[in-house]
Amino acid sequence: MRLSLYLLVAIGLAEAHCVSVRYILNALQQELHYRAILLVESASESEPCWEHKYVQGAVPVLSFNANQSLYLKNAINTNILALVCLNGNEGRTMQAFYENLQDMRDTPTILFVLSDSEVQDVFLECLSRKMLNVLAFKGSNKEIVYSFRAFPEFQIIKRNVKDILRYFEPQLKDLGGFSLSTLPDNIIPRTVVSRSPDGSRQLAGYLYPFLRNYVSTINATLRICWRLVPEDGPIQLGEVVRLSENHKVDFPLGIHGLEHGSTSQNVPLEISSWFLMLPMEPSLPRAQFFIMLGFEKLTPMLLMLTILLSSAHRIEMGLRPSWRCYVLADRVLRGALAQAFFLPRRLSFNLMLVYALILLNGFTYSNYATSLLETWFVHPPWGQQICSWEQMRALNLKVLIVPSELNTMTKALGREFVESNSDLFELSDSARFQDKRLAMDQSYAYPVTFTLWPMLEHAQIRLPKPEFRRSREMVLIPLLIMAMPLPKNSVFHKSLNRYRALTQQSGLYEFWFKRSFGELVALRKLHYKVDDGRQSYRDLEWQDFSYVWLGLVAGSIASILVLLGEMGYHRWQSGRIQH
């Protein structure tokens, strides 16, 4: 009888234990909407922390131990719930668990541990491994759930399961003034390090208010690691990421293209492109304007009108049409150039229609030519634009570039292309490159992204003519996703991504970007380009009509030769008649 009583009590306790596990999983399903369960057990043959039949349900179950790997991916295995049994060889089990959750450390996790001291130790280890969504149950007691608060200081929290409304409380909602660190790359216009009037260092650029505002939304403070930022010159973002990992910096403050290679956790901020900014080509000489009016295109139409007018006259006189039209060429030419000529009297309707067509053509073309000349005299057109690397080589124009960007260009365009055009590239250090590009020194062409180009373009609005233009033919990378890299397994990855989406939808990001131009001008890092006294307009001079004089002289010589020929022909005809 006593043995039967013991059996009934044991079975009741086991069923109560199983029901509590099932109750917890059902509650978490309503809270998390997880799509899979990950079971992690030790490799030893120890007693399991749960009955597998009670874990099985409507979602798939992935089970592995410390000797196995699942190769989980954040893009695929996002909504999962992890259950970890720590009843033997805890260190090896947790190490395998961490390795299988690379870039997925925000996965909701429930640990089953044996003692209070083990709860604290494993929570501290989870915090060091950047895992914040962690709960724990001690032993067989499923009535009390343990969790921890990471910010502003570490604190273990005990709660009764029956009183819980939400198992996984958000850790990043309120950091209680916790200090977060950042390391800027000092690349204009994103981040700009300067000195204030009192000599202290300060940070500007449009990424700084972006990050500062994010930190304030989670009730934290932002600390800049000034000791890692050099006084002058930028830091390449790869070095920024390396320094951030070595010194446990929370936010490497900078952006670069995902094609450049970066950490696995990025916050996409901009869609850009990478192209060359080229010095503007010199204006065409005024003398060339007169040969750009398209007289050669007008000649076939004038010939057709002359033949048409001659044939119309012959038909009016009862003769057959003919292509011999030189008699009326003078009238058609004068009409096309909007010059005066005598109209015959008593014209028929057909002839009036042809003459009206000639006069309309002359009126249209003369106005077209006059408007073009007036426009070109005030705003001269540019010469032949640089559209290829061969044209740059012919003009002896080089591209100033830093070694890191040359490596990126090699990856984008191929080693063969870079080696074949190596004479067009001049390597420079970052400080000199940035100074010359911001000063828009016309001795070089420069690679630039669409992040910086709008500011350089805006800096030229006070010039009568811009000094640099964007090349639409010499594009290095047509589509470039600019992202801010975060340290490996950063706890702020998803939170910062949500904040980024909100700032871009609200227009705040664009506002900070446009405002940064004024900040750079105030810091004298960027300035408006102004006219240096060069004369942008001058009156017409005799050499501006060189082609007109040439045409006049050539026409006069041709007229004299024709006149002499006609006189000689007339004398020859008179001699023949006399004989």
DALINZI-V465031 format. One record per residue. N is the residue number from 0. RES is the residue in one small letter. SS is DSSP state (@ for helix, = for strand, . for the rest). PSI is psi as a letter, one per 40 degrees, with the letter a starting at -180 (none if undefined). Layout:
N|RES|SS|PSI, N|RES|SS|PSI
This chain:
0|m|.|d, 1|r|@|d, 2|l|@|d, 3|s|@|d, 4|l|@|d, 5|y|@|d, 6|l|@|d, 7|l|@|d, 8|v|@|d, 9|a|@|d, 10|i|@|d, 11|g|@|d, 12|l|@|d, 13|a|@|d, 14|e|@|d, 15|a|@|d, 16|h|@|d, 17|c|@|d, 18|v|@|d, 19|s|@|d, 20|v|@|d, 21|r|@|d, 22|y|@|d, 23|i|@|d, 24|l|@|d, 25|n|@|d, 26|a|@|d, 27|l|@|d, 28|q|@|d, 29|q|@|d, 30|e|@|d, 31|l|@|d, 32|h|.|f, 33|y|.|i, 34|r|.|e, 35|a|=|i, 36|i|=|h, 37|l|=|h, 38|l|=|h, 39|v|=|h, 40|e|=|i, 41|s|.|i, 42|a|.|e, 43|s|.|i, 44|e|.|g, 45|s|.|i, 46|e|.|h, 47|p|.|i, 48|c|.|e, 49|w|.|i, 50|e|.|h, 51|h|@|d, 52|k|@|d, 53|y|@|e, 54|v|@|d, 55|q|.|h, 56|g|.|a, 57|a|.|e, 58|v|.|i, 59|p|=|i, 60|v|=|h, 61|l|=|h, 62|s|=|h, 63|f|=|i, 64|n|=|a, 65|a|.|e, 66|n|.|e, 67|q|.|i, 68|s|.|i, 69|l|.|e, 70|y|.|f, 71|l|.|i, 72|k|.|h, 73|n|.|d, 74|a|.|d, 75|i|.|d, 76|n|.|f, 77|t|.|d, 78|n|.|g, 79|i|=|i, 80|l|=|h, 81|a|=|h, 82|l|=|h, 83|v|=|h, 84|c|=|h, 85|l|.|g, 86|n|.|e, 87|g|.|h, 88|n|.|f, 89|e|@|d, 90|g|@|d, 91|r|@|d, 92|t|@|d, 93|m|@|d, 94|q|@|d, 95|a|@|d, 96|f|@|d, 97|y|@|d, 98|e|@|d, 99|n|@|e, 100|l|.|f, 101|q|.|h, 102|d|.|e, 103|m|.|f, 104|r|.|e, 105|d|.|e, 106|t|.|h, 107|p|=|h, 108|t|=|h, 109|i|=|h, 110|l|=|i, 111|f|=|h, 112|v|=|i, 113|l|.|d, 114|s|.|i, 115|d|@|d, 116|s|@|d, 117|e|@|d, 118|v|@|d, 119|q|@|d, 120|d|@|d, 121|v|@|d, 122|f|@|d, 123|l|@|d, 124|e|@|d, 125|c|@|d, 126|l|@|d, 127|s|@|d, 128|r|.|e, 129|k|.|f, 130|m|.|h, 131|l|.|d, 132|n|.|g, 133|v|=|h, 134|l|=|i, 135|a|=|i, 136|f|=|i, 137|k|=|h, 138|g|.|b, 139|s|.|e, 140|n|.|h, 141|k|.|e, 142|e|.|d, 143|i|=|h, 144|v|=|h, 145|y|=|i, 146|s|=|i, 147|f|=|i, 148|r|=|h, 149|a|.|d, 150|f|.|i, 151|p|.|e, 152|e|.|i, 153|f|.|h, 154|q|=|h, 155|i|=|h, 156|i|=|h, 157|k|=|h, 158|r|=|i, 159|n|=|h, 160|v|@|d, 161|k|@|d, 162|d|@|e, 163|i|.|h, 164|l|.|d, 165|r|.|h, 166|y|.|d, 167|f|.|h, 168|e|.|i, 169|p|.|h, 170|q|.|d, 171|l|.|e, 172|k|.|d, 173|d|.|h, 174|l|.|e, 175|g|.|f, 176|g|.|e, 177|f|=|i, 178|s|=|h, 179|l|=|i, 180|s|=|i, 181|t|=|i, 182|l|=|h, 183|p|=|i, 184|d|.|e, 185|n|.|f, 186|i|.|h, 187|i|.|h, 188|p|.|e, 189|r|.|d, 190|t|.|h, 191|v|=|h, 192|v|=|h, 193|s|=|i, 194|r|=|h, 195|s|.|i, 196|p|.|d, 197|d|.|e, 198|g|.|e, 199|s|.|i, 200|r|=|i, 201|q|=|i, 202|l|=|h, 203|a|=|a, 204|g|.|i, 205|y|@|e, 206|l|@|d, 207|y|@|d, 208|p|@|d, 209|f|@|d, 210|l|@|d, 211|r|@|d, 212|n|@|d, 213|y|@|d, 214|v|@|d, 215|s|@|d, 216|t|@|d, 217|i|.|e, 218|n|.|f, 219|a|=|i, 220|t|=|i, 221|l|=|h, 222|r|=|h, 223|i|=|h, 224|c|.|g, 225|w|@|d, 226|r|@|e, 227|l|@|e, 228|v|.|h, 229|p|.|i, 230|e|.|d, 231|d|.|i, 232|g|.|i, 233|p|.|i, 234|i|.|h, 235|q|.|i, 236|l|@|d, 237|g|@|d, 238|e|@|d, 239|v|@|d, 240|v|@|d, 241|r|@|d, 242|l|@|d, 243|s|@|d, 244|e|@|d, 245|n|@|d, 246|h|.|e, 247|k|.|f, 248|v|.|h, 249|d|.|d, 250|f|=|h, 251|p|=|h, 252|l|=|g, 253|g|.|i, 254|i|.|i, 255|h|=|i, 256|g|=|i, 257|l|@|d, 258|e|@|e, 259|h|@|e, 260|g|.|h, 261|s|.|a, 262|t|.|i, 263|s|.|e, 264|q|.|h, 265|n|=|i, 266|v|=|g, 267|p|=|h, 268|l|=|d, 269|e|=|i, 270|i|=|h, 271|s|=|a, 272|s|=|i, 273|w|=|h, 274|f|=|i, 275|l|=|h, 276|m|=|h, 277|l|=|i, 278|p|=|i, 279|m|.|h, 280|e|.|i, 281|p|.|i, 282|s|=|i, 283|l|.|i, 284|p|.|i, 285|r|@|d, 286|a|@|d, 287|q|@|e, 288|f|@|d, 289|f|@|d, 290|i|@|e, 291|m|@|e, 292|l|.|e, 293|g|.|f, 294|f|@|d, 295|e|@|d, 296|k|@|d, 297|l|@|d, 298|t|@|d, 299|p|@|d, 300|m|@|d, 301|l|@|d, 302|l|@|d, 303|m|@|d, 304|l|@|d, 305|t|@|d, 306|i|@|d, 307|l|@|d, 308|l|@|d, 309|s|@|d, 310|s|@|d, 311|a|@|d, 312|h|@|d, 313|r|@|d, 314|i|@|d, 315|e|@|d, 316|m|.|e, 317|g|.|e, 318|l|.|i, 319|r|.|i, 320|p|.|i, 321|s|.|i, 322|w|.|e, 323|r|.|h, 324|c|.|e, 325|y|@|d, 326|v|@|d, 327|l|@|e, 328|a|@|d, 329|d|@|d, 330|r|@|d, 331|v|@|d, 332|l|@|d, 333|r|@|d, 334|g|@|d, 335|a|@|d, 336|l|.|e, 337|a|.|f, 338|q|.|i, 339|a|.|i, 340|f|.|i, 341|f|.|h, 342|l|.|h, 343|p|.|i, 344|r|.|i, 345|r|.|f, 346|l|.|i, 347|s|.|i, 348|f|@|d, 349|n|@|d, 350|l|@|d, 351|m|@|d, 352|l|@|d, 353|v|@|d, 354|y|@|d, 355|a|@|d, 356|l|@|d, 357|i|@|d, 358|l|@|d, 359|l|@|d, 360|n|@|d, 361|g|@|d, 362|f|@|d, 363|t|@|d, 364|y|@|d, 365|s|@|d, 366|n|@|d, 367|y|@|d, 368|a|@|d, 369|t|@|d, 370|s|@|d, 371|l|@|d, 372|l|@|d, 373|e|@|d, 374|t|@|d, 375|w|@|d, 376|f|@|d, 377|v|@|d, 378|h|.|g, 379|p|.|h, 380|p|.|i, 381|w|=|i, 382|g|.|a, 383|q|.|h, 384|q|.|i, 385|i|.|h, 386|c|.|e, 387|s|.|i, 388|w|@|d, 389|e|@|d, 390|q|@|d, 391|m|@|d, 392|r|@|d, 393|a|@|d, 394|l|.|e, 395|n|.|f, 396|l|.|h, 397|k|=|i, 398|v|=|h, 399|l|=|h, 400|i|=|i, 401|v|.|i, 402|p|@|d, 403|s|@|d, 404|e|@|d, 405|l|@|d, 406|n|@|d, 407|t|@|d, 408|m|@|d, 409|t|@|d, 410|k|@|d, 411|a|@|d, 412|l|@|e, 413|g|.|i, 414|r|@|d, 415|e|@|d, 416|f|@|d, 417|v|@|d, 418|e|@|d, 419|s|@|d, 420|n|.|f, 421|s|@|d, 422|d|@|e, 423|l|@|e, 424|f|=|h, 425|e|=|h, 426|l|=|i, 427|s|.|i, 428|d|.|i, 429|s|@|d, 430|a|@|d, 431|r|@|d, 432|f|@|d, 433|q|@|d, 434|d|@|d, 435|k|@|d, 436|r|@|d, 437|l|@|d, 438|a|@|e, 439|m|.|f, 440|d|.|h, 441|q|.|e, 442|s|.|e, 443|y|=|i, 444|a|=|i, 445|y|=|h, 446|p|=|h, 447|v|=|i, 448|t|=|i, 449|f|@|e, 450|t|@|d, 451|l|@|d, 452|w|@|d, 453|p|@|d, 454|m|@|d, 455|l|@|d, 456|e|@|d, 457|h|@|d, 458|a|.|e, 459|q|.|e, 460|i|.|e, 461|r|.|e, 462|l|.|i, 463|p|.|d, 464|k|.|h, 465|p|.|i, 466|e|.|d, 467|f|=|i, 468|r|=|i, 469|r|=|h, 470|s|=|h, 471|r|=|e, 472|e|=|d, 473|m|=|g, 474|v|=|h, 475|l|=|d, 476|i|=|h, 477|p|=|d, 478|l|=|h, 479|l|=|h, 480|i|=|h, 481|m|=|h, 482|a|=|i, 483|m|=|h, 484|p|=|i, 485|l|.|i, 486|p|.|i, 487|k|.|h, 488|n|.|f, 489|s|.|h, 490|v|.|e, 491|f|.|e, 492|h|@|d, 493|k|@|d, 494|s|@|d, 495|l|@|d, 496|n|@|d, 497|r|@|d, 498|y|@|d, 499|r|@|d, 500|a|@|d, 501|l|@|d, 502|t|@|d, 503|q|@|d, 504|q|@|d, 505|s|@|e, 506|g|.|e, 507|l|@|d, 508|y|@|d, 509|e|@|d, 510|f|@|d, 511|w|@|d, 512|f|@|d, 513|k|@|d, 514|r|@|d, 515|s|@|d, 516|f|@|d, 517|g|@|d, 518|e|@|d, 519|l|@|d, 520|v|@|d, 521|a|@|d, 522|l|.|e, 523|r|.|f, 524|k|.|d, 525|l|.|i, 526|h|.|i, 527|y|.|h, 528|k|.|h, 529|v|.|i, 530|d|.|h, 531|d|.|f, 532|g|.|e, 533|r|.|h, 534|q|.|h, 535|s|.|e, 536|y|.|i, 537|r|.|i, 538|d|.|i, 539|l|.|h, 540|e|.|i, 541|w|@|d, 542|q|@|e, 543|d|@|e, 544|f|@|f, 545|s|@|d, 546|y|@|d, 547|v|@|d, 548|w|@|d, 549|l|@|d, 550|g|@|d, 551|l|@|d, 552|v|@|d, 553|a|@|d, 554|g|@|d, 555|s|@|d, 556|i|@|d, 557|a|@|d, 558|s|@|d, 559|i|@|d, 560|l|@|d, 561|v|@|d, 562|l|@|d, 563|l|@|d, 564|g|@|d, 565|e|@|d, 566|m|@|d, 567|g|@|d, 568|y|@|d, 569|h|@|d, 570|r|@|d, 571|w|@|d, 572|q|@|d, 573|s|@|d, 574|g|@|d, 575|r|@|d, 576|i|@|d, 577|q|@|d, 578|h|.|none
